[in-house]
Amino acid sequence: MRVTENRFIYVFSHEEARRLMVSLEREPLTGYGRLRKDLDLHPEAFVRLVYRLSGYGLLRMRGRPGPAARGRGLAVQLEITPRGRALLQVLRRMGEVAKASRHELDASTVELLTVA
């Protein structure tokens, strides 16, 4: 990961990153495989997304207690970090401002700035 990259810009510009973080905010400690399927992401794309967001300190992985997933090693769960929650709040505030200014902005801009 390049040092010049900005976590806010990355999450702002990648819908799949926002969707993943919102999913984790709603349901903490979600299983890795289930999340990937829920988000309908290719396994490699999902791994890259998780790697990038965890590198930014926005989510973390934890080993799940109990038996390993299908004998393939440690079962992994993901959770959003406090930094990730704070970033989502900033994005939501931006969305609120965009909605309040909807008469000055076009609909696609308001939609882009809206986070679930």
Summary of the structure (lengths in Angstrom):
residues: 116
radius of gyration: 15.8
end to end distance: 27.1
largest distance: 55.7
contacts: 304
relative contact order: 0.16
helix: 59%
strand: 10%
